[in-house]
Amino acid sequence: MDTSDRLILGELANRCRISFSKIAEKYEVSLNTIKNRIEALVEMGVISNFVVELPLEKLNASFAIIILDIKTDTSKDQLISLGRNSFIMALGLGYELQGFAIVVYRTNAELVEAIDFLQSSNLVTQARAMPLIAPPSTVDTTSIKGIDTLKKIDWKILKSLQWNGRKPLGEIASDVGVSVPTVRKRLAYMRKHNLIHETIQVNPAASEHDLVVMLLVRSPAAAHEYYKLDGRFREQWPENYWIFYRSANNMELMVTFVVESSKKVASLRSEMTKVLEDSEIINQVIVPEWLFFPDFRDEMIDTHVE
């Protein structure tokens, strides 16, 4: 991937159903250029799926990263078996016998259930939970409309989009049994009131030349400069920085980078301690692949459609 690919991924992550022509216009390139790049990202597996999902904040839900110590010789197929839990959204098998799970949950009991499920596996020797707070710019709770305002037709539209968030309006209308204008109107309603989250499932490490590096950093800046960090990281590492999250429990950050080789990791670690004064890197996970799974939100959609 290059900088242009990352910019395109950013646009799709904010709204996966955005028209390709709008992206082309914004970056002053041809429509075919955008189409070809996105098709290549899908073919490589960098874009795993286009997703229209229920926003966690509308469900009073949160998410956490679980750092896993994994037994020797754990295979990808074995790791997939851990995705059976309805609160586990994604898994990654890292180098050095480490991996991670992304857990979405509404209550502490659900988080504990997911952790217990992972620890009960004969694949995981230790699991450390890090409940996370998303960067401020990604959270929007301005609308007072709740999930309870969704109509039966809305749930059917969400069901139609479950495995292809960019499905054309005509196909959605055919699935649901209504007109295209009706689908367009209901999607506009859900979008206006932040009742859907249009994004992509991204696996940057699927590129032949990229790895995902997750650095767990302890720093006073996690509390005092939280709102400034995203911009600072983007300025410092425009080619490599991806996203960061803050721990909900203490002064820790999970900062994610996309790098071309493991050699870059050492320089990132050194630079991080200079960018954030009095910081300490307490863990790292280098992830060659991410795996995504249905979670409890998919079950909610299925329940409302039945």
ChimeraX commands (.cxc) that place a marker at each C-alpha (Angstrom):
marker #1 position 0.00,0.00,0.00 radius 0.5
marker #1 position 1.04,3.59,-0.51 radius 0.5
marker #1 position -0.19,6.92,0.83 radius 0.5
marker #1 position -2.97,7.12,-1.78 radius 0.5
marker #1 position -4.28,3.72,-0.73 radius 0.5
marker #1 position -4.34,4.78,2.91 radius 0.5
marker #1 position -6.25,7.96,2.04 radius 0.5
marker #1 position -8.83,5.91,0.15 radius 0.5
marker #1 position -9.15,3.48,3.06 radius 0.5
marker #1 position -9.73,6.45,5.36 radius 0.5
marker #1 position -12.60,7.67,3.19 radius 0.5
marker #1 position -14.20,4.23,3.09 radius 0.5
marker #1 position -13.70,3.73,6.82 radius 0.5
marker #1 position -15.73,6.89,7.46 radius 0.5
marker #1 position -18.49,5.90,5.01 radius 0.5
marker #1 position -18.15,2.72,3.02 radius 0.5
marker #1 position -21.11,3.55,0.76 radius 0.5
marker #1 position -19.60,6.82,-0.42 radius 0.5
marker #1 position -19.59,7.10,-4.21 radius 0.5
marker #1 position -16.24,6.47,-5.82 radius 0.5
marker #1 position -16.75,9.61,-7.90 radius 0.5
marker #1 position -16.76,11.74,-4.74 radius 0.5
marker #1 position -13.44,10.26,-3.65 radius 0.5
marker #1 position -12.02,10.86,-7.13 radius 0.5
marker #1 position -13.20,14.46,-7.08 radius 0.5
marker #1 position -11.77,15.11,-3.62 radius 0.5
marker #1 position -8.29,13.88,-4.55 radius 0.5
marker #1 position -8.43,15.16,-8.14 radius 0.5
marker #1 position -7.87,11.83,-9.84 radius 0.5
marker #1 position -9.90,9.87,-12.35 radius 0.5
marker #1 position -12.82,7.66,-11.37 radius 0.5
marker #1 position -11.06,4.66,-12.91 radius 0.5
marker #1 position -8.02,5.29,-10.72 radius 0.5
marker #1 position -10.16,5.08,-7.59 radius 0.5
marker #1 position -12.04,2.02,-8.84 radius 0.5
marker #1 position -8.84,0.20,-9.77 radius 0.5
marker #1 position -7.18,0.96,-6.44 radius 0.5
marker #1 position -10.20,-0.19,-4.42 radius 0.5
marker #1 position -10.55,-3.34,-6.51 radius 0.5
marker #1 position -6.87,-4.09,-5.90 radius 0.5
marker #1 position -7.26,-3.55,-2.14 radius 0.5
marker #1 position -10.22,-5.95,-2.11 radius 0.5
marker #1 position -8.36,-8.53,-4.20 radius 0.5
marker #1 position -5.33,-8.38,-1.89 radius 0.5
marker #1 position -7.60,-8.81,1.14 radius 0.5
marker #1 position -6.66,-5.44,2.63 radius 0.5
marker #1 position -10.37,-4.63,2.55 radius 0.5
marker #1 position -11.97,-7.71,4.10 radius 0.5
marker #1 position -15.53,-6.40,3.89 radius 0.5
marker #1 position -17.66,-3.30,3.48 radius 0.5
marker #1 position -19.75,-3.08,6.64 radius 0.5
marker #1 position -22.97,-1.34,7.64 radius 0.5
marker #1 position -23.40,-2.07,11.33 radius 0.5
marker #1 position -25.09,-0.84,14.48 radius 0.5
marker #1 position -22.89,1.76,16.24 radius 0.5
marker #1 position -21.56,0.63,19.60 radius 0.5
marker #1 position -22.35,3.98,21.23 radius 0.5
marker #1 position -26.05,3.62,20.33 radius 0.5
marker #1 position -26.06,0.27,22.14 radius 0.5
marker #1 position -24.26,1.63,25.21 radius 0.5
marker #1 position -21.51,-0.79,24.24 radius 0.5
marker #1 position -17.74,-0.57,24.35 radius 0.5
marker #1 position -14.84,-2.55,23.03 radius 0.5
marker #1 position -11.57,-3.88,24.33 radius 0.5
marker #1 position -8.37,-5.34,22.99 radius 0.5
marker #1 position -7.28,-8.55,24.66 radius 0.5
marker #1 position -3.55,-9.20,24.37 radius 0.5
marker #1 position -3.05,-12.95,24.11 radius 0.5
marker #1 position -0.11,-15.20,24.83 radius 0.5
marker #1 position -0.58,-18.12,22.46 radius 0.5
marker #1 position 0.81,-21.62,22.63 radius 0.5
marker #1 position 3.55,-22.68,20.24 radius 0.5
marker #1 position 2.49,-23.91,16.79 radius 0.5
marker #1 position -1.03,-22.45,16.97 radius 0.5
marker #1 position -2.39,-22.40,13.42 radius 0.5
marker #1 position -4.74,-19.97,11.72 radius 0.5
marker #1 position -7.44,-22.64,11.54 radius 0.5
marker #1 position -7.17,-23.23,15.29 radius 0.5
marker #1 position -7.40,-19.50,15.95 radius 0.5
marker #1 position -10.58,-19.28,13.88 radius 0.5
marker #1 position -12.25,-21.57,16.39 radius 0.5
marker #1 position -11.98,-18.78,18.98 radius 0.5
marker #1 position -14.31,-16.61,16.90 radius 0.5
marker #1 position -17.34,-18.62,18.03 radius 0.5
marker #1 position -17.97,-16.29,20.96 radius 0.5
marker #1 position -20.56,-13.64,20.04 radius 0.5
marker #1 position -18.56,-10.85,21.70 radius 0.5
marker #1 position -15.33,-11.48,19.77 radius 0.5
marker #1 position -15.26,-9.27,16.66 radius 0.5
marker #1 position -11.73,-9.93,15.41 radius 0.5
marker #1 position -8.62,-11.97,16.13 radius 0.5
marker #1 position -5.02,-11.65,15.08 radius 0.5
marker #1 position -2.18,-14.15,15.27 radius 0.5
marker #1 position 1.03,-12.24,15.85 radius 0.5
marker #1 position 4.69,-13.08,15.90 radius 0.5
marker #1 position 6.54,-14.17,19.03 radius 0.5
marker #1 position 3.62,-16.27,20.31 radius 0.5
marker #1 position 1.39,-13.26,20.76 radius 0.5
marker #1 position -1.94,-12.27,19.34 radius 0.5
marker #1 position -4.97,-10.21,20.14 radius 0.5
marker #1 position -8.74,-10.27,20.20 radius 0.5
marker #1 position -11.10,-7.33,19.74 radius 0.5
marker #1 position -14.11,-7.76,22.00 radius 0.5
marker #1 position -17.35,-5.76,21.81 radius 0.5
marker #1 position -19.52,-5.79,24.92 radius 0.5
marker #1 position -22.37,-4.00,26.72 radius 0.5
marker #1 position -21.65,-5.04,30.29 radius 0.5
marker #1 position -18.62,-6.05,32.30 radius 0.5
marker #1 position -20.16,-9.50,32.55 radius 0.5
marker #1 position -20.01,-9.86,28.76 radius 0.5
marker #1 position -16.36,-8.76,28.73 radius 0.5
marker #1 position -15.56,-11.29,31.45 radius 0.5
marker #1 position -17.42,-13.97,29.49 radius 0.5
marker #1 position -15.27,-13.30,26.42 radius 0.5
marker #1 position -12.05,-13.33,28.45 radius 0.5
marker #1 position -13.06,-16.57,30.20 radius 0.5
marker #1 position -13.86,-18.10,26.82 radius 0.5
marker #1 position -10.40,-17.22,25.51 radius 0.5
marker #1 position -8.62,-18.41,28.63 radius 0.5
marker #1 position -10.54,-21.69,28.65 radius 0.5
marker #1 position -9.12,-22.47,25.22 radius 0.5
marker #1 position -6.13,-24.76,25.10 radius 0.5
marker #1 position -4.57,-22.28,22.64 radius 0.5
marker #1 position -4.24,-19.31,25.01 radius 0.5
marker #1 position -1.93,-19.29,28.03 radius 0.5
marker #1 position -2.69,-15.75,29.20 radius 0.5
marker #1 position -5.11,-12.95,28.30 radius 0.5
marker #1 position -4.78,-9.31,29.33 radius 0.5
marker #1 position -7.79,-7.03,28.75 radius 0.5
marker #1 position -7.46,-3.39,27.74 radius 0.5
marker #1 position -10.88,-1.66,27.61 radius 0.5
marker #1 position -10.56,1.16,25.10 radius 0.5
marker #1 position -11.82,4.66,24.42 radius 0.5
marker #1 position -11.94,5.61,20.75 radius 0.5
marker #1 position -10.28,8.79,19.47 radius 0.5
marker #1 position -12.67,11.74,19.99 radius 0.5
marker #1 position -13.22,12.35,16.28 radius 0.5
marker #1 position -14.73,8.89,15.74 radius 0.5
marker #1 position -17.47,9.19,18.36 radius 0.5
marker #1 position -20.73,10.94,17.47 radius 0.5
marker #1 position -23.65,10.76,19.86 radius 0.5
marker #1 position -25.36,14.04,18.94 radius 0.5
marker #1 position -28.62,12.48,17.77 radius 0.5
marker #1 position -31.19,11.53,20.39 radius 0.5
marker #1 position -32.74,8.90,18.13 radius 0.5
marker #1 position -32.13,5.43,19.48 radius 0.5
marker #1 position -32.04,1.93,18.06 radius 0.5
marker #1 position -35.62,1.49,19.27 radius 0.5
marker #1 position -36.77,3.89,16.53 radius 0.5
marker #1 position -35.71,1.47,13.80 radius 0.5
marker #1 position -38.63,-0.01,11.87 radius 0.5
marker #1 position -38.99,-3.56,10.59 radius 0.5
marker #1 position -37.97,-2.39,7.13 radius 0.5
marker #1 position -34.77,-0.88,8.57 radius 0.5
marker #1 position -33.77,-4.19,10.13 radius 0.5
marker #1 position -34.43,-5.92,6.81 radius 0.5
marker #1 position -32.21,-3.39,5.04 radius 0.5
marker #1 position -29.46,-4.02,7.59 radius 0.5
marker #1 position -29.88,-7.75,7.03 radius 0.5
marker #1 position -29.50,-7.25,3.28 radius 0.5
marker #1 position -26.31,-5.26,3.84 radius 0.5
marker #1 position -24.90,-7.67,6.42 radius 0.5
marker #1 position -22.27,-9.26,4.17 radius 0.5
marker #1 position -21.91,-6.53,1.55 radius 0.5
marker #1 position -22.19,-2.97,2.78 radius 0.5
marker #1 position -21.87,-1.60,-0.76 radius 0.5
marker #1 position -24.74,-3.64,-2.19 radius 0.5
marker #1 position -26.56,-1.54,-4.83 radius 0.5
marker #1 position -29.87,0.04,-3.87 radius 0.5
marker #1 position -31.73,-2.03,-6.46 radius 0.5
marker #1 position -30.52,-5.30,-4.95 radius 0.5
marker #1 position -31.40,-4.13,-1.43 radius 0.5
marker #1 position -34.89,-3.15,-2.63 radius 0.5
marker #1 position -35.30,-6.59,-4.20 radius 0.5
marker #1 position -34.18,-8.33,-1.00 radius 0.5
marker #1 position -36.52,-6.29,1.19 radius 0.5
marker #1 position -39.47,-6.13,-1.21 radius 0.5
marker #1 position -39.78,-2.34,-1.42 radius 0.5
marker #1 position -38.90,0.39,-3.92 radius 0.5
marker #1 position -35.47,1.93,-4.41 radius 0.5
marker #1 position -36.68,5.38,-3.20 radius 0.5
marker #1 position -37.91,3.75,0.01 radius 0.5
marker #1 position -34.53,2.13,0.64 radius 0.5
marker #1 position -32.77,5.42,-0.08 radius 0.5
marker #1 position -35.09,7.26,2.33 radius 0.5
marker #1 position -34.62,4.75,5.16 radius 0.5
marker #1 position -30.83,4.71,4.74 radius 0.5
marker #1 position -30.84,8.51,4.84 radius 0.5
marker #1 position -32.85,8.41,8.08 radius 0.5
marker #1 position -30.49,5.93,9.72 radius 0.5
marker #1 position -27.46,7.89,8.54 radius 0.5
marker #1 position -28.86,11.24,9.72 radius 0.5
marker #1 position -29.49,9.94,13.22 radius 0.5
marker #1 position -26.25,7.94,13.49 radius 0.5
marker #1 position -28.14,4.66,13.71 radius 0.5
marker #1 position -25.72,2.96,11.35 radius 0.5
marker #1 position -21.96,2.89,11.13 radius 0.5
marker #1 position -20.75,2.58,7.53 radius 0.5
marker #1 position -17.18,1.38,7.52 radius 0.5
marker #1 position -14.80,-1.31,6.31 radius 0.5
marker #1 position -13.05,-4.24,7.90 radius 0.5
marker #1 position -9.41,-3.62,7.13 radius 0.5
marker #1 position -6.49,-6.02,7.19 radius 0.5
marker #1 position -3.49,-3.89,6.11 radius 0.5
marker #1 position -1.16,-6.82,6.68 radius 0.5
marker #1 position -2.82,-8.65,3.78 radius 0.5
marker #1 position -0.60,-6.57,1.51 radius 0.5
marker #1 position 2.53,-8.49,0.60 radius 0.5
marker #1 position 4.68,-5.64,1.88 radius 0.5
marker #1 position 2.91,-4.53,5.06 radius 0.5
marker #1 position 2.65,-5.56,8.70 radius 0.5
marker #1 position 0.45,-4.17,11.45 radius 0.5
marker #1 position 2.34,-3.12,14.57 radius 0.5
marker #1 position 0.47,-2.42,17.80 radius 0.5
marker #1 position 2.49,-0.61,20.47 radius 0.5
marker #1 position 1.16,-0.48,24.01 radius 0.5
marker #1 position 2.52,2.76,25.47 radius 0.5
marker #1 position 2.27,4.04,29.03 radius 0.5
marker #1 position 2.39,7.84,29.03 radius 0.5
marker #1 position 1.01,10.82,31.01 radius 0.5
marker #1 position -0.08,12.20,27.62 radius 0.5
marker #1 position -2.82,9.56,27.56 radius 0.5
marker #1 position -4.68,11.68,30.09 radius 0.5
marker #1 position -3.40,15.23,29.54 radius 0.5
marker #1 position -3.07,15.47,25.75 radius 0.5
marker #1 position -5.57,12.90,24.55 radius 0.5
marker #1 position -7.35,15.22,22.10 radius 0.5
marker #1 position -4.09,16.31,20.46 radius 0.5
marker #1 position -2.44,12.95,19.95 radius 0.5
marker #1 position -4.10,11.85,16.70 radius 0.5
marker #1 position -2.88,14.96,14.88 radius 0.5
marker #1 position 0.57,14.69,16.42 radius 0.5
marker #1 position 0.95,11.06,15.38 radius 0.5
marker #1 position -0.22,11.79,11.82 radius 0.5
marker #1 position 2.28,14.61,11.52 radius 0.5
marker #1 position 5.14,12.52,12.90 radius 0.5
marker #1 position 4.44,9.32,10.91 radius 0.5
marker #1 position 2.35,10.26,7.82 radius 0.5
marker #1 position 3.35,7.07,6.01 radius 0.5
marker #1 position 2.91,4.60,8.86 radius 0.5
marker #1 position 0.49,5.79,11.54 radius 0.5
marker #1 position -2.95,4.16,11.42 radius 0.5
marker #1 position -5.01,4.82,14.56 radius 0.5
marker #1 position -4.73,4.95,18.33 radius 0.5
marker #1 position -6.95,4.18,21.30 radius 0.5
marker #1 position -6.67,5.04,24.97 radius 0.5
marker #1 position -7.14,2.58,27.77 radius 0.5
marker #1 position -10.29,3.23,29.77 radius 0.5
marker #1 position -8.59,2.16,32.99 radius 0.5
marker #1 position -5.20,3.84,33.10 radius 0.5
marker #1 position -2.65,5.99,31.27 radius 0.5
marker #1 position -1.99,3.61,28.40 radius 0.5
marker #1 position -2.31,3.98,24.64 radius 0.5
marker #1 position -2.61,1.35,21.94 radius 0.5
marker #1 position -0.99,2.95,18.89 radius 0.5
marker #1 position -1.27,1.09,15.60 radius 0.5
marker #1 position 1.08,1.43,12.63 radius 0.5
marker #1 position 1.35,-0.12,9.19 radius 0.5
marker #1 position 4.98,-0.78,8.26 radius 0.5
marker #1 position 6.79,-2.37,5.36 radius 0.5
marker #1 position 9.01,-4.64,7.46 radius 0.5
marker #1 position 9.79,-5.64,11.02 radius 0.5
marker #1 position 12.99,-3.56,10.81 radius 0.5
marker #1 position 10.86,-0.41,11.05 radius 0.5
marker #1 position 9.52,-1.44,14.45 radius 0.5
marker #1 position 12.72,-0.61,16.33 radius 0.5
marker #1 position 12.81,2.92,14.94 radius 0.5
marker #1 position 9.12,3.43,15.76 radius 0.5
marker #1 position 9.75,2.39,19.35 radius 0.5
marker #1 position 12.67,4.81,19.64 radius 0.5
marker #1 position 10.79,7.68,18.02 radius 0.5
marker #1 position 7.69,7.11,20.16 radius 0.5
marker #1 position 9.58,7.70,23.40 radius 0.5
marker #1 position 10.82,11.01,21.97 radius 0.5
marker #1 position 7.42,12.15,20.69 radius 0.5
marker #1 position 5.78,11.36,24.04 radius 0.5
marker #1 position 7.92,12.50,26.94 radius 0.5
marker #1 position 8.17,10.22,29.97 radius 0.5
marker #1 position 6.60,7.40,27.99 radius 0.5
marker #1 position 7.38,3.70,28.19 radius 0.5
marker #1 position 6.59,0.99,25.66 radius 0.5
marker #1 position 5.34,-1.94,27.70 radius 0.5
marker #1 position 4.27,-4.32,24.95 radius 0.5
marker #1 position 4.12,-4.78,21.21 radius 0.5
marker #1 position 2.30,-7.12,18.87 radius 0.5
marker #1 position 3.30,-7.52,15.23 radius 0.5
marker #1 position 0.32,-8.93,13.37 radius 0.5
marker #1 position 0.61,-10.47,9.90 radius 0.5
marker #1 position -3.14,-11.10,9.57 radius 0.5
marker #1 position -6.50,-10.16,11.07 radius 0.5
marker #1 position -9.58,-12.37,11.10 radius 0.5
marker #1 position -13.09,-10.92,11.44 radius 0.5
marker #1 position -16.21,-12.60,12.85 radius 0.5
marker #1 position -19.92,-11.84,13.35 radius 0.5
marker #1 position -20.68,-10.44,16.80 radius 0.5
marker #1 position -23.76,-9.85,18.94 radius 0.5
marker #1 position -24.88,-7.00,16.67 radius 0.5
marker #1 position -25.36,-9.46,13.83 radius 0.5
marker #1 position -27.46,-11.59,16.17 radius 0.5
marker #1 position -29.60,-8.53,16.96 radius 0.5
marker #1 position -30.27,-7.99,13.26 radius 0.5
marker #1 position -31.19,-11.64,12.76 radius 0.5
marker #1 position -33.54,-11.54,15.75 radius 0.5
marker #1 position -35.41,-8.44,14.52 radius 0.5
marker #1 position -35.84,-9.85,11.02 radius 0.5
marker #1 position -37.28,-13.19,12.15 radius 0.5
marker link #1:1,2 radius 0.2
marker link #1:2,3 radius 0.2
marker link #1:3,4 radius 0.2
marker link #1:4,5 radius 0.2
marker link #1:5,6 radius 0.2
marker link #1:6,7 radius 0.2
marker link #1:7,8 radius 0.2
marker link #1:8,9 radius 0.2
marker link #1:9,10 radius 0.2
marker link #1:10,11 radius 0.2
marker link #1:11,12 radius 0.2
marker link #1:12,13 radius 0.2
marker link #1:13,14 radius 0.2
marker link #1:14,15 radius 0.2
marker link #1:15,16 radius 0.2
marker link #1:16,17 radius 0.2
marker link #1:17,18 radius 0.2
marker link #1:18,19 radius 0.2
marker link #1:19,20 radius 0.2
marker link #1:20,21 radius 0.2
marker link #1:21,22 radius 0.2
marker link #1:22,23 radius 0.2
marker link #1:23,24 radius 0.2
marker link #1:24,25 radius 0.2
marker link #1:25,26 radius 0.2
marker link #1:26,27 radius 0.2
marker link #1:27,28 radius 0.2
marker link #1:28,29 radius 0.2
marker link #1:29,30 radius 0.2
marker link #1:30,31 radius 0.2
marker link #1:31,32 radius 0.2
marker link #1:32,33 radius 0.2
marker link #1:33,34 radius 0.2
marker link #1:34,35 radius 0.2
marker link #1:35,36 radius 0.2
marker link #1:36,37 radius 0.2
marker link #1:37,38 radius 0.2
marker link #1:38,39 radius 0.2
marker link #1:39,40 radius 0.2
marker link #1:40,41 radius 0.2
marker link #1:41,42 radius 0.2
marker link #1:42,43 radius 0.2
marker link #1:43,44 radius 0.2
marker link #1:44,45 radius 0.2
marker link #1:45,46 radius 0.2
marker link #1:46,47 radius 0.2
marker link #1:47,48 radius 0.2
marker link #1:48,49 radius 0.2
marker link #1:49,50 radius 0.2
marker link #1:50,51 radius 0.2
marker link #1:51,52 radius 0.2
marker link #1:52,53 radius 0.2
marker link #1:53,54 radius 0.2
marker link #1:54,55 radius 0.2
marker link #1:55,56 radius 0.2
marker link #1:56,57 radius 0.2
marker link #1:57,58 radius 0.2
marker link #1:58,59 radius 0.2
marker link #1:59,60 radius 0.2
marker link #1:60,61 radius 0.2
marker link #1:61,62 radius 0.2
marker link #1:62,63 radius 0.2
marker link #1:63,64 radius 0.2
marker link #1:64,65 radius 0.2
marker link #1:65,66 radius 0.2
marker link #1:66,67 radius 0.2
marker link #1:67,68 radius 0.2
marker link #1:68,69 radius 0.2
marker link #1:69,70 radius 0.2
marker link #1:70,71 radius 0.2
marker link #1:71,72 radius 0.2
marker link #1:72,73 radius 0.2
marker link #1:73,74 radius 0.2
marker link #1:74,75 radius 0.2
marker link #1:75,76 radius 0.2
marker link #1:76,77 radius 0.2
marker link #1:77,78 radius 0.2
marker link #1:78,79 radius 0.2
marker link #1:79,80 radius 0.2
marker link #1:80,81 radius 0.2
marker link #1:81,82 radius 0.2
marker link #1:82,83 radius 0.2
marker link #1:83,84 radius 0.2
marker link #1:84,85 radius 0.2
marker link #1:85,86 radius 0.2
marker link #1:86,87 radius 0.2
marker link #1:87,88 radius 0.2
marker link #1:88,89 radius 0.2
marker link #1:89,90 radius 0.2
marker link #1:90,91 radius 0.2
marker link #1:91,92 radius 0.2
marker link #1:92,93 radius 0.2
marker link #1:93,94 radius 0.2
marker link #1:94,95 radius 0.2
marker link #1:95,96 radius 0.2
marker link #1:96,97 radius 0.2
marker link #1:97,98 radius 0.2
marker link #1:98,99 radius 0.2
marker link #1:99,100 radius 0.2
marker link #1:100,101 radius 0.2
marker link #1:101,102 radius 0.2
marker link #1:102,103 radius 0.2
marker link #1:103,104 radius 0.2
marker link #1:104,105 radius 0.2
marker link #1:105,106 radius 0.2
marker link #1:106,107 radius 0.2
marker link #1:107,108 radius 0.2
marker link #1:108,109 radius 0.2
marker link #1:109,110 radius 0.2
marker link #1:110,111 radius 0.2
marker link #1:111,112 radius 0.2
marker link #1:112,113 radius 0.2
marker link #1:113,114 radius 0.2
marker link #1:114,115 radius 0.2
marker link #1:115,116 radius 0.2
marker link #1:116,117 radius 0.2
marker link #1:117,118 radius 0.2
marker link #1:118,119 radius 0.2
marker link #1:119,120 radius 0.2
marker link #1:120,121 radius 0.2
marker link #1:121,122 radius 0.2
marker link #1:122,123 radius 0.2
marker link #1:123,124 radius 0.2
marker link #1:124,125 radius 0.2
marker link #1:125,126 radius 0.2
marker link #1:126,127 radius 0.2
marker link #1:127,128 radius 0.2
marker link #1:128,129 radius 0.2
marker link #1:129,130 radius 0.2
marker link #1:130,131 radius 0.2
marker link #1:131,132 radius 0.2
marker link #1:132,133 radius 0.2
marker link #1:133,134 radius 0.2
marker link #1:134,135 radius 0.2
marker link #1:135,136 radius 0.2
marker link #1:136,137 radius 0.2
marker link #1:137,138 radius 0.2
marker link #1:138,139 radius 0.2
marker link #1:139,140 radius 0.2
marker link #1:140,141 radius 0.2
marker link #1:141,142 radius 0.2
marker link #1:142,143 radius 0.2
marker link #1:143,144 radius 0.2
marker link #1:144,145 radius 0.2
marker link #1:145,146 radius 0.2
marker link #1:146,147 radius 0.2
marker link #1:147,148 radius 0.2
marker link #1:148,149 radius 0.2
marker link #1:149,150 radius 0.2
marker link #1:150,151 radius 0.2
marker link #1:151,152 radius 0.2
marker link #1:152,153 radius 0.2
marker link #1:153,154 radius 0.2
marker link #1:154,155 radius 0.2
marker link #1:155,156 radius 0.2
marker link #1:156,157 radius 0.2
marker link #1:157,158 radius 0.2
marker link #1:158,159 radius 0.2
marker link #1:159,160 radius 0.2
marker link #1:160,161 radius 0.2
marker link #1:161,162 radius 0.2
marker link #1:162,163 radius 0.2
marker link #1:163,164 radius 0.2
marker link #1:164,165 radius 0.2
marker link #1:165,166 radius 0.2
marker link #1:166,167 radius 0.2
marker link #1:167,168 radius 0.2
marker link #1:168,169 radius 0.2
marker link #1:169,170 radius 0.2
marker link #1:170,171 radius 0.2
marker link #1:171,172 radius 0.2
marker link #1:172,173 radius 0.2
marker link #1:173,174 radius 0.2
marker link #1:174,175 radius 0.2
marker link #1:175,176 radius 0.2
marker link #1:176,177 radius 0.2
marker link #1:177,178 radius 0.2
marker link #1:178,179 radius 0.2
marker link #1:179,180 radius 0.2
marker link #1:180,181 radius 0.2
marker link #1:181,182 radius 0.2
marker link #1:182,183 radius 0.2
marker link #1:183,184 radius 0.2
marker link #1:184,185 radius 0.2
marker link #1:185,186 radius 0.2
marker link #1:186,187 radius 0.2
marker link #1:187,188 radius 0.2
marker link #1:188,189 radius 0.2
marker link #1:189,190 radius 0.2
marker link #1:190,191 radius 0.2
marker link #1:191,192 radius 0.2
marker link #1:192,193 radius 0.2
marker link #1:193,194 radius 0.2
marker link #1:194,195 radius 0.2
marker link #1:195,196 radius 0.2
marker link #1:196,197 radius 0.2
marker link #1:197,198 radius 0.2
marker link #1:198,199 radius 0.2
marker link #1:199,200 radius 0.2
marker link #1:200,201 radius 0.2
marker link #1:201,202 radius 0.2
marker link #1:202,203 radius 0.2
marker link #1:203,204 radius 0.2
marker link #1:204,205 radius 0.2
marker link #1:205,206 radius 0.2
marker link #1:206,207 radius 0.2
marker link #1:207,208 radius 0.2
marker link #1:208,209 radius 0.2
marker link #1:209,210 radius 0.2
marker link #1:210,211 radius 0.2
marker link #1:211,212 radius 0.2
marker link #1:212,213 radius 0.2
marker link #1:213,214 radius 0.2
marker link #1:214,215 radius 0.2
marker link #1:215,216 radius 0.2
marker link #1:216,217 radius 0.2
marker link #1:217,218 radius 0.2
marker link #1:218,219 radius 0.2
marker link #1:219,220 radius 0.2
marker link #1:220,221 radius 0.2
marker link #1:221,222 radius 0.2
marker link #1:222,223 radius 0.2
marker link #1:223,224 radius 0.2
marker link #1:224,225 radius 0.2
marker link #1:225,226 radius 0.2
marker link #1:226,227 radius 0.2
marker link #1:227,228 radius 0.2
marker link #1:228,229 radius 0.2
marker link #1:229,230 radius 0.2
marker link #1:230,231 radius 0.2
marker link #1:231,232 radius 0.2
marker link #1:232,233 radius 0.2
marker link #1:233,234 radius 0.2
marker link #1:234,235 radius 0.2
marker link #1:235,236 radius 0.2
marker link #1:236,237 radius 0.2
marker link #1:237,238 radius 0.2
marker link #1:238,239 radius 0.2
marker link #1:239,240 radius 0.2
marker link #1:240,241 radius 0.2
marker link #1:241,242 radius 0.2
marker link #1:242,243 radius 0.2
marker link #1:243,244 radius 0.2
marker link #1:244,245 radius 0.2
marker link #1:245,246 radius 0.2
marker link #1:246,247 radius 0.2
marker link #1:247,248 radius 0.2
marker link #1:248,249 radius 0.2
marker link #1:249,250 radius 0.2
marker link #1:250,251 radius 0.2
marker link #1:251,252 radius 0.2
marker link #1:252,253 radius 0.2
marker link #1:253,254 radius 0.2
marker link #1:254,255 radius 0.2
marker link #1:255,256 radius 0.2
marker link #1:256,257 radius 0.2
marker link #1:257,258 radius 0.2
marker link #1:258,259 radius 0.2
marker link #1:259,260 radius 0.2
marker link #1:260,261 radius 0.2
marker link #1:261,262 radius 0.2
marker link #1:262,263 radius 0.2
marker link #1:263,264 radius 0.2
marker link #1:264,265 radius 0.2
marker link #1:265,266 radius 0.2
marker link #1:266,267 radius 0.2
marker link #1:267,268 radius 0.2
marker link #1:268,269 radius 0.2
marker link #1:269,270 radius 0.2
marker link #1:270,271 radius 0.2
marker link #1:271,272 radius 0.2
marker link #1:272,273 radius 0.2
marker link #1:273,274 radius 0.2
marker link #1:274,275 radius 0.2
marker link #1:275,276 radius 0.2
marker link #1:276,277 radius 0.2
marker link #1:277,278 radius 0.2
marker link #1:278,279 radius 0.2
marker link #1:279,280 radius 0.2
marker link #1:280,281 radius 0.2
marker link #1:281,282 radius 0.2
marker link #1:282,283 radius 0.2
marker link #1:283,284 radius 0.2
marker link #1:284,285 radius 0.2
marker link #1:285,286 radius 0.2
marker link #1:286,287 radius 0.2
marker link #1:287,288 radius 0.2
marker link #1:288,289 radius 0.2
marker link #1:289,290 radius 0.2
marker link #1:290,291 radius 0.2
marker link #1:291,292 radius 0.2
marker link #1:292,293 radius 0.2
marker link #1:293,294 radius 0.2
marker link #1:294,295 radius 0.2
marker link #1:295,296 radius 0.2
marker link #1:296,297 radius 0.2
marker link #1:297,298 radius 0.2
marker link #1:298,299 radius 0.2
marker link #1:299,300 radius 0.2
marker link #1:300,301 radius 0.2
marker link #1:301,302 radius 0.2
marker link #1:302,303 radius 0.2
marker link #1:303,304 radius 0.2
marker link #1:304,305 radius 0.2
marker link #1:305,306 radius 0.2
view
